Amino acid sequence: MESNNIKIGIDLRDFSKKNKSFFNELIKWLNQNKSKNYFVLYINIDSDVNILNENIKLKKVNIPNLWIKEQSIFFKILKDDKLDILISFDESWPIFYNKKRIQIISSLEKILFPNMAYSSSFKKYKYLFLLKNSINKSFKVITFDDKTKKDLNEKLNIDENKIITINPFFIKPPVSTSKINIKQKLSLDSDYLVYDSWVWNNKNIYKTIEVIKEINKTKKIYLLFLWNDISNNTEVREKVLELWLKDLVKFESDNDISILWEYYKQSIGTIYPSLYSGFPFSLSNSLYFWSNIIAHESIENKSILWDKINYFSWLSKKDMIEKLTLMIDNPKQNIDYSEILENYSVKKFLTKILEIT
């Protein structure tokens, strides 16, 4: 790190909404950090965390969802704060802000697998313009895997010397001693699989539902979708109805954190069928709760999760059926993800980030 007493801004506006647990871990780490640097955290959520270090300031930036207002208002905030360096987890920076900054790119799935909102010409090119502007004006670009680094170089023509790959993190979920019988709660009379990820074109959700239908021809297994993001998705629900699976595919969206661990503990395992192998953030819960996991057999997944989990090829529905059936019949025993979680910790990630400043 450079000399002490520099002022570092961390832009977490969108990231803090989607990853509140990471935000809490970040505050915890900064509270314990011995750095004399001054930190300003830009967030978009209400926070009740305790700030124990006088060098940390939280600044809520709640700007109307209008690009012009975001550009002008946030630009003025950054300009007035007189930062020495800005670290951004968000891709939409004020285009006229020219101070030293580091851009973090966690994934390129919006470019490689655009959904309907990003397929239209205006939104697609606006996003690309903002992303390229942020990257081109950045001192360094941080990616979480070599594949994203390669894609940035090949698809956006970003100089590889500007890109640094740093191991990201799995986020520890809250742990509770609450007890509840999930099968009884959801009126299930057989085992169930958990799908715990967000909705995007690369998530392979439709094929997963079709695989569940095929498996249920020989054995009964439920598929449980967690969280509002997917439970409120009309297209996914319509697919379930189309395949006559409304009794076997369940949507659980009560988001009761106090019993979260029970969903994993009592399941037969977690399925992660994503086509695009960026870093698998959404497996954090499954890893920390030591759930059996089955995922797409990609180089990226194997380099992170090794032989600790089960794999299938998403290219073949037959292989998905065979490997998933095998996991259901013979789940891994003596699961231990402790080494993986140690390698991909928030503490290690933040230490590496601040070394670059």
C-alpha positions as CSV (number, residue, x, y, z in Angstrom):
1,M,0.0,0.0,0.0
2,E,1.1,3.6,-0.5
3,S,1.8,6.1,2.2
4,N,-0.6,6.4,5.1
5,N,-3.5,8.9,5.4
6,I,-4.9,8.6,2.0
7,K,-8.6,8.9,1.4
8,I,-10.2,5.9,-0.2
9,G,-13.8,5.8,-1.5
10,I,-15.6,2.5,-1.9
11,D,-18.6,2.6,-4.2
12,L,-21.1,0.0,-3.0
13,R,-24.3,1.5,-4.1
14,D,-25.8,-1.3,-6.1
15,F,-23.5,-4.0,-4.6
16,S,-24.6,-3.2,-1.0
17,K,-28.3,-3.9,-1.9
18,K,-27.6,-7.3,-3.4
19,N,-24.8,-8.3,-1.0
20,K,-25.7,-7.0,2.4
21,S,-23.7,-9.8,4.1
22,F,-20.6,-8.7,2.3
23,F,-21.2,-5.1,3.3
24,N,-21.4,-6.2,7.0
25,E,-18.1,-8.3,6.6
26,L,-16.4,-5.3,5.0
27,I,-17.4,-3.0,8.0
28,K,-16.2,-5.7,10.4
29,W,-12.9,-5.9,8.6
30,L,-12.4,-2.2,8.4
31,N,-13.2,-1.8,12.1
32,Q,-10.4,-4.3,12.9
33,N,-8.0,-3.0,10.3
34,K,-5.0,-1.0,11.6
35,S,-4.7,1.2,8.5
36,K,-4.5,4.9,9.1
37,N,-6.2,5.6,5.8
38,Y,-9.6,7.3,5.7
39,F,-12.5,5.4,4.1
40,V,-15.7,6.7,2.7
41,L,-18.3,4.0,1.8
42,Y,-21.1,4.9,-0.6
43,I,-24.1,2.7,0.0
44,N,-27.7,2.5,-1.1
45,I,-29.2,0.7,2.0
46,D,-30.1,1.6,5.6
47,S,-27.3,0.4,7.9
48,D,-27.4,-0.3,11.6
49,V,-23.9,-1.6,11.8
50,N,-21.6,-0.2,14.4
51,I,-18.7,1.9,13.2
52,L,-15.8,1.5,15.7
53,N,-13.1,3.2,13.7
54,E,-13.2,7.0,13.4
55,N,-11.6,6.7,10.0
56,I,-14.7,5.1,8.4
57,K,-17.6,7.1,7.2
58,L,-20.8,5.8,5.6
59,K,-22.6,7.9,3.1
60,K,-26.0,6.9,1.8
61,V,-26.4,7.9,-1.8
62,N,-30.0,7.3,-2.8
63,I,-30.4,8.8,-6.3
64,P,-33.6,8.5,-8.4
65,N,-33.2,5.8,-11.0
66,L,-32.5,8.4,-13.8
67,W,-29.1,8.3,-15.5
68,I,-28.7,12.0,-15.9
69,K,-29.5,12.7,-12.2
70,E,-27.1,9.9,-11.1
71,Q,-24.3,11.4,-13.2
72,S,-24.7,14.9,-11.9
73,I,-25.6,14.2,-8.2
74,F,-23.0,11.5,-7.6
75,F,-20.4,13.4,-9.5
76,K,-20.8,16.4,-7.2
77,I,-20.6,14.1,-4.1
78,L,-17.4,12.5,-5.3
79,K,-15.9,15.8,-6.3
80,D,-16.6,17.4,-2.9
81,D,-15.2,14.4,-1.1
82,K,-11.8,14.9,-2.7
83,L,-10.8,11.2,-2.7
84,D,-7.3,10.0,-3.4
85,I,-8.6,6.8,-5.0
86,L,-12.0,5.3,-5.6
87,I,-12.7,1.6,-5.6
88,S,-16.0,0.7,-7.4
89,F,-18.0,-2.5,-7.3
90,D,-20.6,-0.8,-9.5
91,E,-20.2,-0.3,-13.2
92,S,-22.0,3.0,-13.6
93,W,-19.7,5.8,-12.7
94,P,-20.1,9.5,-13.5
95,I,-18.5,9.8,-16.9
96,F,-16.7,13.1,-16.1
97,Y,-15.1,11.8,-12.9
98,N,-11.4,11.5,-13.7
99,K,-9.6,10.9,-10.4
100,K,-7.6,7.7,-9.7
101,R,-9.9,4.7,-9.4
102,I,-10.1,0.9,-9.5
103,Q,-12.9,-0.9,-11.3
104,I,-14.1,-4.3,-10.1
105,I,-15.7,-6.5,-12.8
106,S,-17.3,-9.5,-11.2
107,S,-18.9,-10.9,-14.4
108,L,-19.6,-10.1,-18.0
109,E,-22.9,-12.0,-18.1
110,K,-24.9,-8.9,-19.0
111,I,-22.9,-8.7,-22.2
112,L,-22.5,-12.4,-23.0
113,F,-26.0,-13.5,-21.9
114,P,-28.2,-10.4,-22.0
115,N,-31.8,-10.6,-20.8
116,M,-34.7,-8.8,-22.4
117,A,-33.9,-5.5,-20.6
118,Y,-30.4,-5.5,-22.0
119,S,-31.2,-6.8,-25.5
120,S,-32.7,-3.5,-26.7
121,S,-30.2,-1.4,-28.6
122,F,-30.4,1.7,-26.3
123,K,-29.9,-0.1,-23.0
124,K,-27.3,-2.5,-24.4
125,Y,-25.2,0.3,-25.9
126,K,-25.7,2.6,-22.9
127,Y,-24.4,-0.2,-20.6
128,L,-21.4,-0.9,-22.9
129,F,-20.6,2.8,-23.1
130,L,-20.6,3.2,-19.3
131,L,-18.6,0.0,-18.8
132,K,-16.0,1.0,-21.3
133,N,-15.8,4.5,-19.9
134,S,-15.3,3.1,-16.4
135,I,-12.6,0.7,-17.5
136,N,-10.7,3.1,-19.8
137,K,-10.5,5.7,-17.0
138,S,-9.5,3.2,-14.4
139,F,-6.0,2.8,-12.9
140,K,-6.6,-0.9,-12.6
141,V,-9.4,-3.4,-13.4
142,I,-10.0,-6.2,-11.0
143,T,-11.6,-9.5,-12.2
144,F,-12.4,-12.6,-10.1
145,D,-11.3,-15.2,-12.6
146,D,-9.0,-15.6,-15.7
147,K,-12.0,-16.2,-18.0
148,T,-13.4,-12.8,-17.3
149,K,-9.9,-11.3,-17.8
150,K,-9.7,-13.0,-21.2
151,D,-13.2,-11.9,-22.2
152,L,-12.4,-8.3,-21.3
153,N,-9.3,-8.5,-23.5
154,E,-11.0,-10.2,-26.5
155,K,-14.4,-8.7,-26.5
156,L,-13.7,-5.1,-25.2
157,N,-10.1,-4.9,-26.3
158,I,-8.9,-4.1,-22.8
159,D,-5.1,-4.3,-22.3
160,E,-4.3,-7.4,-20.2
161,N,-1.6,-5.4,-18.3
162,K,-4.3,-3.3,-16.9
163,I,-6.3,-6.3,-15.5
164,I,-5.5,-8.0,-12.2
165,T,-7.2,-11.3,-11.2
166,I,-7.9,-11.6,-7.5
167,N,-9.6,-14.5,-5.7
168,P,-13.0,-13.2,-4.6
169,F,-15.0,-14.4,-1.6
170,F,-17.8,-16.6,-0.4
171,I,-20.0,-14.7,2.0
172,K,-20.8,-16.3,5.4
173,P,-24.6,-16.4,5.9
174,P,-26.2,-15.8,9.4
175,V,-26.3,-19.0,11.5
176,S,-29.2,-19.7,13.8
177,T,-30.2,-22.4,16.2
178,S,-33.8,-22.2,15.1
179,K,-35.5,-25.5,14.5
180,I,-38.2,-26.2,11.9
181,N,-39.2,-29.2,9.8
182,I,-39.0,-27.9,6.2
183,K,-40.8,-30.8,4.7
184,Q,-43.6,-30.4,7.1
185,K,-43.6,-26.6,6.6
186,L,-43.9,-27.0,2.8
187,S,-46.0,-30.2,2.9
188,L,-43.4,-32.3,1.1
189,D,-43.6,-36.1,1.2
190,S,-40.2,-36.8,-0.3
191,D,-36.6,-35.3,-0.6
192,Y,-36.0,-32.0,-2.2
193,L,-33.2,-30.1,-4.0
194,V,-32.4,-26.5,-3.5
195,Y,-31.8,-24.0,-6.3
196,D,-30.4,-20.8,-4.8
197,S,-29.4,-18.2,-7.4
198,W,-30.8,-15.2,-9.2
199,V,-32.6,-15.1,-12.5
200,W,-30.6,-14.6,-15.7
201,N,-30.4,-16.1,-19.2
202,N,-27.2,-18.0,-18.4
203,K,-28.6,-19.8,-15.3
204,N,-30.0,-22.8,-17.2
205,I,-33.2,-22.7,-15.2
206,Y,-35.6,-24.1,-17.8
207,K,-33.4,-27.2,-18.6
208,T,-33.1,-27.8,-14.9
209,I,-36.9,-27.9,-14.5
210,E,-37.1,-30.3,-17.5
211,V,-34.5,-32.5,-15.9
212,I,-36.6,-32.6,-12.7
213,K,-39.6,-33.8,-14.7
214,E,-37.6,-36.6,-16.2
215,I,-36.2,-37.8,-12.9
216,N,-39.7,-37.8,-11.4
217,K,-40.6,-40.5,-13.9
218,T,-38.6,-43.0,-11.8
219,K,-38.3,-41.4,-8.3
220,K,-40.0,-38.5,-6.5
221,I,-37.9,-35.4,-5.9
222,Y,-38.9,-31.8,-5.3
223,L,-37.1,-28.7,-6.6
224,L,-37.2,-25.7,-4.2
225,F,-36.5,-22.2,-5.5
226,L,-35.4,-19.8,-2.8
227,W,-35.8,-16.1,-2.6
228,N,-38.1,-13.5,-4.1
229,D,-36.0,-12.9,-7.2
230,I,-36.9,-16.2,-8.8
231,S,-40.2,-16.7,-7.0
232,N,-41.6,-13.6,-8.5
233,N,-40.4,-14.4,-12.0
234,T,-43.4,-14.9,-14.3
235,E,-41.5,-16.8,-17.0
236,V,-40.2,-19.4,-14.6
237,R,-43.6,-20.0,-13.1
238,E,-45.1,-20.3,-16.5
239,K,-42.5,-22.9,-17.4
240,V,-43.4,-24.9,-14.3
241,L,-47.1,-24.8,-15.2
242,E,-46.4,-25.7,-18.9
243,L,-44.7,-28.9,-17.7
244,W,-47.4,-29.7,-15.2
245,L,-44.9,-29.5,-12.3
246,K,-46.6,-27.1,-9.9
247,D,-46.8,-29.9,-7.3
248,L,-43.1,-30.7,-7.6
249,V,-41.5,-27.3,-8.0
250,K,-41.9,-25.1,-5.0
251,F,-41.2,-21.4,-4.7
252,E,-40.2,-20.3,-1.2
253,S,-39.9,-16.5,-0.7
254,D,-40.5,-15.8,2.9
255,N,-36.8,-14.9,3.3
256,D,-36.8,-15.9,7.0
257,I,-33.1,-15.7,7.7
258,S,-33.5,-17.4,11.1
259,I,-34.3,-20.7,9.4
260,L,-32.2,-20.3,6.3
261,W,-29.7,-23.0,7.3
262,E,-32.5,-25.6,7.7
263,Y,-33.4,-25.4,4.0
264,Y,-29.9,-26.6,3.2
265,K,-29.4,-29.0,6.1
266,Q,-32.6,-30.9,5.4
267,S,-32.2,-30.9,1.6
268,I,-30.7,-33.7,-0.5
269,G,-28.4,-31.1,-2.0
270,T,-28.0,-27.9,-4.1
271,I,-28.1,-27.7,-7.9
272,Y,-26.0,-25.0,-9.6
273,P,-26.6,-25.4,-13.4
274,S,-25.2,-22.0,-14.6
275,L,-23.9,-22.0,-18.2
276,Y,-21.6,-19.1,-17.7
277,S,-18.8,-20.0,-15.3
278,G,-18.0,-16.7,-13.5
279,F,-17.3,-16.9,-9.8
280,P,-20.2,-18.9,-8.1
281,F,-21.1,-16.4,-5.4
282,S,-24.6,-17.9,-5.0
283,L,-23.0,-21.1,-3.6
284,S,-22.0,-19.3,-0.5
285,N,-24.9,-20.6,1.6
286,S,-24.5,-24.2,0.3
287,L,-20.8,-24.2,1.1
288,Y,-21.1,-22.7,4.6
289,F,-24.0,-25.0,5.4
290,W,-22.0,-28.0,4.0
291,S,-24.7,-29.0,1.5
292,N,-24.1,-31.6,-1.2
293,I,-23.6,-29.6,-4.4
294,I,-23.9,-30.5,-8.1
295,A,-22.7,-28.0,-10.7
296,H,-21.8,-27.6,-14.3
297,E,-18.5,-29.3,-15.0
298,S,-16.5,-26.2,-16.1
299,I,-12.8,-25.5,-15.7
300,E,-13.6,-22.5,-13.6
301,N,-15.9,-24.4,-11.2
302,K,-13.4,-27.2,-10.9
303,S,-10.5,-24.8,-10.2
304,I,-12.5,-23.4,-7.2
305,L,-14.5,-26.4,-5.9
306,W,-12.1,-29.2,-6.8
307,D,-13.5,-32.7,-6.2
308,K,-15.5,-31.6,-3.2
309,I,-18.7,-31.4,-5.2
310,N,-20.5,-33.4,-7.9
311,Y,-20.5,-32.3,-11.6
312,F,-22.5,-32.7,-14.8
313,S,-22.3,-31.4,-18.3
314,W,-25.0,-28.8,-19.0
315,L,-24.7,-29.5,-22.7
316,S,-26.3,-32.9,-22.2
317,K,-29.7,-33.3,-20.6
318,K,-29.0,-37.0,-20.4
319,D,-25.8,-36.4,-18.4
320,M,-27.6,-34.0,-16.1
321,I,-30.3,-36.6,-15.4
322,E,-27.7,-39.4,-14.8
323,K,-25.3,-37.4,-12.6
324,L,-28.1,-35.8,-10.6
325,T,-29.8,-39.2,-10.0
326,L,-26.4,-40.6,-8.9
327,M,-26.0,-37.8,-6.4
328,I,-29.5,-38.3,-5.0
329,D,-29.0,-42.0,-4.6
330,N,-25.4,-41.7,-3.3
331,P,-24.8,-38.3,-1.7
332,K,-21.3,-37.4,-0.7
333,Q,-20.4,-38.2,2.9
334,N,-18.1,-36.3,5.3
335,I,-18.4,-33.0,3.5
336,D,-15.8,-30.5,4.4
337,Y,-15.5,-27.2,2.5
338,S,-13.3,-25.4,5.1
339,E,-10.2,-25.2,2.9
340,I,-12.3,-23.7,0.0
341,L,-13.9,-21.1,2.4
342,E,-10.4,-20.2,3.8
343,N,-9.0,-19.6,0.3
344,Y,-12.0,-17.5,-0.7
345,S,-12.5,-15.3,2.3
346,V,-13.6,-11.6,2.5
347,K,-10.5,-10.9,4.6
348,K,-8.1,-12.2,2.0
349,F,-9.9,-10.4,-0.8
350,L,-10.0,-7.0,0.9
351,T,-6.3,-7.3,1.9
352,K,-5.4,-7.8,-1.8
353,I,-7.6,-5.0,-3.0
354,L,-6.0,-2.5,-0.6
355,E,-2.5,-3.6,-1.5
356,I,-3.2,-2.3,-5.0
357,T,-4.1,1.2,-3.9
